[in-house]
Amino acid sequence: MGVSSPTMEKPFSGGVVNPVLPIAQPGPLTELERYLFDVSGFLIIPDALSAAEVEGCLAAARRIHAPHPPEQWRQLGAAYEHEAALEPLIDHPSIFPKVRALLGDYFILQSSWCTVSPPGFPGQRFHQDGSGVYEFRRLGPPTPLVQLRCGFFLTDQSEPDMGNMALIPGSQNGRLPLPAGTPLEAVPTAEVICGRPGTVLMFHQGVYHCGTRNDRDFHRYIQHMVYAPPWLVPSDRRRNDPEFVARTTPLRRALLGEWNRPEEPFGMGYPRPPFED
C-alpha cells in the first residue's frame, strides 16, 4: 500500500503532470512535515492503516451505509459509537501525534464523517470547511487552523476519477475567497490526490477542496476524523452516546468532550486529557 506514483493524469487537463506532493510518514510530526503542512495546508500519509484495519473499517462503512439509497453521495456521523473497527481511528497512532503537535494538548474530536461516493457521482465544487454562518477566514488572515481533518482512504483511489479528493495547495493562506462555484477544471494549481487504501489525507479546514467524480463501478469510502479546539460545538452529534462513553477509554472519553466544565467555561481550564506521556 501507499500513495500512487507522483506521475498522474489530471482528468481535466488531458496531460500528464508531475506534482510535488507533501508526503509524510505515520507517527510523530517532523519539523519538515510541519513546514510542508504550513505551506501546503495538507499532508498525505501512506500506510497509515494496515490491510487488516482497512478491511475491518471498510466492512463497517458498508454496514452503516447499507440502509440508505446506494446511488446517493452521503456522510454519516459518529459511526465509531456502533462500529468497533472505527473506534481506534479516534486516536490512531499513525496520525494522532501529528494532530497533537498541530493543535496542542487541548482539543476534541469535533466530528467524524463516514462518506460514500457512488458510481457515477459527478463531483463537487470547491469549498472550505467550517461554519457557513460565520466563515473561519473572517477570524483573520491567514485563516487560522480551527478544524484539522484526517480522511482515511478505505477504497482504492490510486488513479483519478475514483471519487478522489482535490485540493488547492496553500489556499488556506489566501486573503481572497475563491469565486463562488469555481469548478475543478478552472483551477490549474489544483491537485487530485491519489492514494491506495490505508492512506490518510490530513488537511487544514481553510484549504479549498472538493470530491471529484467517480467513474468506477464501485463505491468510494473515506472515514474522516475532525479535530478542533474544545470550544467548538460538535457538528456530527447532539450528545455523546452514554453507553459508548461508559465503555471507551479515558483518553477517547476526554477527546469527545466528556469532562467537567468549570463554572466559568474555559476561564479556569479543565484537566489535561490523559495522554500516555
ZASE-840877 format. One line per 2 residues: their letters; for each residue y, z, x of N, C-alpha, C. Coordinates in steps of 0.02 Angstrom, whole numbers. Atoms other than C-alpha are relative to their C-alpha. Example, Ala and Ser with C-alpha at 12.3 -4.5 7.8 and 13.67 -1.06 7.14 Angstrom:
! ZASE-840877
as	-59:0:45:-225:390:615:60:0:45; -59:-3:-42:-53:357:684:55:37:-39;
***
This chain:
! ZASE-840877
mg	-60:0:42:0:0:0:62:0:44; -63:-1:-36:183:-18:50:47:-51:-30;
vs	-49:48:23:339:-120:24:-20:-69:23; 19:68:-16:311:-306:21:40:-26:59;
sp	-34:31:-56:363:-419:162:74:-7:-13; -72:8:10:552:-423:190:20:-69:-23;
tm	-16:68:24:545:-609:154:-23:-8:-71; 19:7:70:551:-635:-32:49:-48:-32;
ek	-41:50:35:619:-763:-152:38:33:-57; -40:-23:56:762:-715:-265:-8:-49:-58;
pf	16:46:54:719:-786:-436:60:-40:-24; -58:36:25:898:-841:-469:31:-46:53;
sg	-31:40:-52:937:-922:-301:-40:-63:17; 42:57:-17:790:-1039:-278:-14:-4:74;
gv	11:1:-72:792:-997:-93:-33:64:24; 31:-59:-30:707:-875:23:52:35:42;
vn	-48:-40:-39:813:-734:94:-38:52:39; 31:-51:-42:777:-601:223:43:63:-3;
pv	-43:-57:8:860:-443:157:-18:56:48; 10:-60:-41:881:-290:268:0:59:-48;
lp	8:-52:50:814:-151:158:0:69:32; 0:-68:-27:841:37:183:-68:33:-11;
ia	67:-27:5:659:85:212:-2:70:28; 7:-69:-22:617:270:227:-74:19:1;
qp	68:-26:-3:460:372:260:-7:59:-47; 10:-60:41:384:503:145:16:63:40;
gp	-13:-64:-34:438:681:183:74:14:10; -69:-21:-12:597:757:255:48:-58:11;
lt	-52:51:-9:760:659:259:23:1:73; -24:5:-69:801:599:434:75:-16:-1;
el	-72:15:-3:980:578:493:13:-74:-10; -8:72:11:955:389:495:-7:-16:-74;
er	8:11:72:892:393:315:60:25:-38; -61:-25:33:1042:498:265:56:-51:6;
yl	-52:51:-10:1156:366:340:-14:-61:-44; 17:58:41:1062:224:254:13:12:-74;
fd	-13:-17:70:1072:314:87:75:1:-13; -73:-3:10:1259:345:110:30:-69:-4;
vs	-29:68:-1:1293:162:148:-26:-42:-58; 31:44:50:1170:77:29:-2:31:-69;
gf	7:-34:65:1154:208:-108:-72:5:-23; 70:-5:20:964:196:-110:-45:-1:62;
li	53:3:-50:805:216:-8:-63:-26:-33; 65:23:23:636:130:-28:-52:37:42;
ip	48:-43:-34:490:245:16:-71:-27:-15; 69:23:10:321:156:36:-50:57:6;
da	56:-47:-8:158:252:18:19:71:-19; -19:-68:23:240:398:-72:-56:32:-39;
ls	57:-24:37:86:414:-182:-64:-31:28; 65:27:-20:-97:394:-136:-27:-45:-55;
aa	31:43:50:-207:269:-225:-27:41:-58; 26:-43:53:-289:412:-322:56:27:-44;
ev	-57:-24:39:-119:481:-375:27:-56:-45; -24:56:40:-63:309:-433:-46:-11:-60;
eg	48:12:54:-222:287:-534:7:52:-55; -8:-52:50:-200:455:-621:65:-5:-38;
cl	-66:6:33:-15:430:-657:3:-61:-45; -1:61:42:-41:253:-722:-40:11:-64;
aa	40:-15:60:-178:312:-841:40:44:-47; -41:-44:42:-60:448:-903:56:-40:-34;
ar	-54:40:28:82:323:-927:-25:-44:-57; 28:43:52:-29:207:-1027:-17:41:-63;
ri	16:-42:59:-86:351:-1139:62:17:-40; -58:-23:38:88:410:-1183:36:-58:-35;
ha	-31:58:32:147:233:-1224:-45:-33:-52; 48:34:43:-10:183:-1318:17:3:-75;
ph	-15:-2:72:50:243:-1491:59:-44:-22; -62:37:15:206:132:-1480:-12:-75:4;
pp	9:73:-1:230:-56:-1504:-4:-27:71; 12:22:-69:163:-144:-1348:50:-52:24;
eq	-45:54:-21:296:-281:-1349:71:24:15; -68:-27:-8:447:-165:-1329:9:33:68;
wr	-20:-40:-58:536:-102:-1172:13:71:-26; -6:-68:27:536:87:-1186:0:50:57;
ql	6:-56:-46:564:251:-1094:-12:64:-40; 19:-62:33:486:417:-1143:11:58:48;
ga	-19:-56:-43:544:585:-1077:-49:57:0; 37:-63:-7:463:746:-1016:-76:-9:-9;
ay	72:12:9:288:669:-1011:-42:48:42; 37:-47:-42:239:793:-875:-22:62:-39;
eh	20:-59:40:229:928:-1010:-69:-8:-30; 64:13:33:74:845:-1082:-50:-37:44;
ea	43:39:-45:4:743:-937:-2:33:69; 6:-38:-61:-61:845:-791:11:-43:63;
al	-7:43:-59:-60:695:-672:73:-10:18; -71:12:-12:130:678:-690:36:63:23;
ep	-35:-63:-18:174:862:-663:15:5:74; -16:-7:-71:159:857:-471:58:-43:24;
li	-56:42:-21:293:722:-465:66:39:-3; -61:-40:5:422:856:-509:23:22:70;
dh	-18:-23:-68:416:922:-330:-47:-31:52; 49:33:-44:308:794:-241:25:0:72;
ps	-23:-7:-69:313:818:-52:25:-65:32; -23:63:-29:345:633:-20:75:-10:-11;
if	-71:10:16:519:642:-99:40:64:-6; -36:-61:15:562:823:-135:43:26:58;
pk	-45:-21:-55:626:868:41:63:-41:5; -59:43:-1:744:720:30:49:19:-56;
vr	-42:-21:55:807:774:-140:39:63:18; -32:-63:-19:842:948:-75:53:-11:55;
al	-48:14:-54:929:879:81:64:-31:-27; -58:34:28:1045:774:-27:38:42:-51;
lg	-32:-38:54:1080:899:-168:9:74:17; -5:-71:-16:1063:1068:-81:-56:39:-34;
dy	53:-42:27:962:1215:-144:4:11:-76; -10:-15:72:1032:1224:-321:6:-65:-39;
fi	1:60:41:982:1080:-434:-57:7:-50; 52:0:51:872:1043:-584:-30:-69:-8;
lq	27:63:25:757:908:-648:36:-14:-65; -43:11:58:888:843:-767:-33:-43:-52;
ss	38:41:47:773:714:-845:-57:-34:36; 54:42:-27:615:615:-820:-16:-52:-53;
wc	12:55:47:577:447:-897:-58:-43:24; 56:46:-13:414:351:-903:17:-65:-35;
tv	-24:63:28:469:171:-927:-54:-54:3; 47:56:2:370:18:-976:40:-64:-14;
sp	-29:66:10:423:-164:-962:-56:-48:-18; 57:40:23:309:-277:-1065:3:-72:25;
pg	-2:72:-16:259:-456:-1026:51:-36:-44; -51:36:37:399:-572:-1075:67:34:-4;
fp	-65:-34:1:536:-442:-1054:51:-40:39; -47:46:-32:694:-543:-1013:44:32:54;
gq	-42:-34:-48:778:-410:-905:62:28:-33; -59:-35:25:936:-305:-924:62:-26:35;
rf	-62:11:-36:1118:-316:-873:13:60:45; -16:-53:-47:1187:-213:-729:36:58:-34;
hq	-32:-60:26:1240:-35:-767:-5:56:51; 6:-61:-37:1269:134:-688:-31:53:-46;
dg	27:-55:40:1176:290:-745:52:54:-12; -45:-56:13:1257:444:-817:27:0:-70;
sg	-30:-9:66:1371:483:-961:41:-61:-20; -40:55:26:1437:338:-1064:64:24:-31;
vy	-60:-28:30:1563:454:-1144:53:13:53; -46:-13:-56:1641:508:-979:-36:-21:64;
ef	37:28:-56:1581:398:-836:12:41:63; -4:-41:-60:1544:489:-674:49:-28:51;
rr	-47:27:-49:1650:368:-573:72:21:-15; -67:-25:15:1802:440:-663:14:66:34;
lg	-10:-64:-34:1774:601:-566:38:-10:66; -37:13:-61:1848:518:-411:-36:-49:44;
pp	31:48:-45:1820:380:-285:-15:31:69; 56:37:29:1693:356:-214:-36:42:-52;
tp	36:-35:52:1582:402:-361:-44:54:31; 42:-52:-30:1504:572:-320:-72:-5:-23;
lv	71:-2:17:1317:598:-320:-10:55:-52; 11:-47:54:1282:680:-488:-72:-3:-25;
ql	70:9:17:1110:610:-527:-35:-38:56; 41:33:-51:978:566:-398:-66:-20:-33;
rc	58:26:37:843:456:-474:-54:-23:49; 57:20:-41:670:433:-398:-50:-34:-46;
gf	46:39:41:564:295:-475:-65:-13:36; 66:10:-29:378:299:-436:-31:-63:-31;
fl	30:63:24:302:123:-450:-74:13:-15; 69:-11:19:139:137:-546:-39:-65:-8;
td	33:66:2:102:-50:-558:31:-44:54; -21:43:-55:122:-192:-435:68:-32:-14;
qs	-65:34:2:299:-253:-402:13:-32:69; -5:26:-68:265:-336:-235:32:-69:3;
ep	-34:64:4:342:-500:-293:53:3:-54; -50:2:54:494:-544:-400:-32:-18:-67;
dm	20:18:68:479:-570:-589:-59:42:-24; 52:-47:21:362:-420:-608:32:61:-34;
gn	-36:-56:30:490:-313:-700:33:44:52; -29:-37:-55:566:-260:-534:69:29:-18;
ma	-69:-23:2:723:-157:-515:42:-44:46; -48:34:-44:876:-246:-444:60:46:8;
li	-57:-43:-15:1020:-155:-361:53:-39:38; -54:27:-41:1190:-197:-286:14:52:54;
pg	-8:-50:-53:1189:-106:-118:73:19:10; -67:-25:-14:1342:2:-87:46:4:-59;
sq	-45:3:58:1410:-17:-263:21:69:-25; -21:-67:19:1418:173:-284:67:18:32;
ng	-63:-14:-35:1567:168:-165:57:-44:-24; -52:45:24:1663:34:-259:52:35:-43;
rl	-54:-29:40:1831:79:-334:10:-36:-66; -7:39:61:1822:-57:-466:-67:-4:-36;
pl	63:9:36:1692:-67:-604:-22:-73:0; 26:68:7:1580:-218:-614:20:-26:-69;
pa	-18:26:66:1643:-332:-754:-57:7:-49; 51:-12:50:1550:-290:-913:-41:-62:-14;
gt	44:56:17:1399:-398:-949:-18:-45:57; 16:43:-56:1384:-469:-774:-75:-6:8;
pl	73:8:-7:1209:-544:-759:-21:2:74; 29:-2:-67:1096:-530:-607:17:-63:38;
ea	-9:64:-34:1118:-715:-568:70:-8:30; -69:9:-21:1305:-694:-542:19:42:61;
vp	-17:-46:-54:1296:-563:-403:-41:-19:63; 38:24:-58:1248:-641:-235:-23:55:46;
ta	20:-55:-44:1235:-472:-148:-55:44:-31; 52:-40:32:1107:-403:-272:-66:-9:35;
ev	67:2:-30:935:-360:-207:-53:16:-53; 58:-13:43:774:-374:-308:-49:40:42;
ic	41:-46:-40:666:-228:-249:-74:-14:-13; 71:13:4:485:-269:-212:-39:56:33;
gr	42:-53:-28:352:-138:-183:-67:4:-35; 66:-8:28:170:-103:-211:-6:67:-36;
pg	10:-64:34:102:38:-321:0:57:51; -6:-57:-44:143:207:-245:66:3:37;
tv	-67:2:-30:315:154:-182:48:39:-44; -53:-33:37:466:258:-232:67:-33:16;
lm	-70:22:-8:643:192:-259:45:59:-18; -46:-56:10:768:334:-237:71:-26:2;
fh	-67:27:-1:947:294:-286:52:44:-35; -61:-32:25:1121:363:-323:16:-29:-68;
qg	-12:26:68:1169:351:-506:58:-49:-4; -57:46:0:1327:256:-459:-17:-70:24;
vy	20:67:-21:1230:108:-389:-13:-43:-62; 14:45:56:1237:-36:-512:-71:-27:7;
hc	70:20:-2:1059:-79:-558:-21:-27:-68; 28:24:63:952:-161:-691:-74:-15:9;
gt	68:25:0:774:-202:-736:0:-75:-7; 2:72:3:729:-383:-709:-58:-23:-44;
rn	49:27:47:617:-498:-809:-71:11:25; 72:-6:-15:429:-476:-817:-35:-62:-25;
dr	34:63:18:344:-645:-813:-75:4:8; 72:-8:-10:171:-573:-781:-35:17:-65;
df	38:-12:61:32:-541:-905:-21:74:-6; 15:-72:6:31:-351:-881:65:39:-7;
hr	-58:-44:8:148:-207:-923:17:32:66; -24:-34:-61:254:-137:-782:18:72:-18;
yi	-14:-70:12:261:53:-773:34:31:61; -33:-41:-51:381:165:-674:10:69:-30;
qh	-16:-68:20:393:354:-685:61:23:40; -62:-22:-32:571:412:-649:7:75:-5;
mv	-18:-70:-1:617:589:-598:73:3:21; -72:1:-12:804:625:-605:24:71:13;
ya	-24:-66:-20:884:773:-515:76:2:-2; -72:-7:10:1059:841:-542:22:72:12;
pp	-24:-68:-5:1170:994:-519:-20:40:-62; 26:-40:55:1119:1141:-631:44:3:-62;
wl	-44:-2:57:1270:1124:-744:-3:-63:-43; 6:61:40:1222:950:-805:-53:10:-55;
vp	46:-11:57:1140:951:-977:-60:-47:5; 59:45:0:960:884:-980:6:-53:-55;
sd	-7:55:47:950:716:-1066:-66:-23:-31; 64:22:27:763:696:-1100:-32:53:-44;
rr	30:-54:39:733:860:-1193:55:47:-25; -46:-50:27:823:985:-1304:-15:69:28;
rn	22:-62:-33:723:1127:-1229:-65:-14:35; 64:6:-35:575:1151:-1114:-55:27:-45;
dp	58:-23:38:404:1169:-1194:-21:69:24; 17:-68:-23:367:1358:-1189:-69:4:30;
ef	68:-3:-27:182:1329:-1159:-3:-30:71; -2:29:-67:218:1215:-1011:35:47:49;
va	-37:-47:-43:345:1338:-940:-44:58:20; 43:-58:-15:217:1478:-951:-54:-16:50;
rt	57:16:-44:81:1384:-856:19:-35:64; -18:36:-60:180:1289:-724:16:48:56;
tp	-13:-42:-58:227:1352:-551:71:30:-4; -67:-30:0:378:1466:-519:54:-49:22;
lr	-50:48:-23:467:1328:-423:16:-52:-54; -12:50:53:444:1199:-561:36:32:-59;
ra	-35:-36:54:499:1328:-688:74:4:15; -70:-4:-20:660:1352:-591:33:-69:-3;
ll	-28:68:1:685:1163:-575:12:-25:-70; -12:18:70:676:1149:-764:59:39:-30;
ge	-57:-38:23:823:1269:-777:-19:65:-35; 23:-62:33:719:1418:-835:15:60:45;
wn	-21:-59:-36:818:1556:-751:51:36:-43; -47:-40:39:927:1696:-819:71:-17:19;
rp	-69:18:-12:1104:1635:-837:44:63:0; -43:-59:0:1234:1766:-786:50:-2:-57;
ee	-47:-3:56:1364:1824:-912:54:-53:6; -49:53:-12:1492:1708:-834:-37:-58:31;
pf	43:53:-25:1397:1543:-816:21:-27:69; -6:26:-68:1379:1498:-632:55:36:41;
gm	-52:-35:-37:1527:1611:-586:-29:47:52; 32:-47:-46:1408:1734:-504:-65:-30:29;
gy	59:33:-25:1272:1608:-465:-63:20:-37; 65:-19:28:1087:1627:-503:-50:1:57;
pr	48:-7:-55:932:1666:-399:-20:-68:29; 22:62:-34:886:1534:-271:-70:-17:-21;
pp	69:20:18:734:1433:-326:-49:20:55; 47:-26:-49:576:1496:-239:-32:-54:44;
fe	26:49:-47:559:1361:-106:-48:35:49; 49:-29:-47:415:1388:16:33:25:63;
d	-34:-23:-60:538:1404:160:62:39:-19;
***
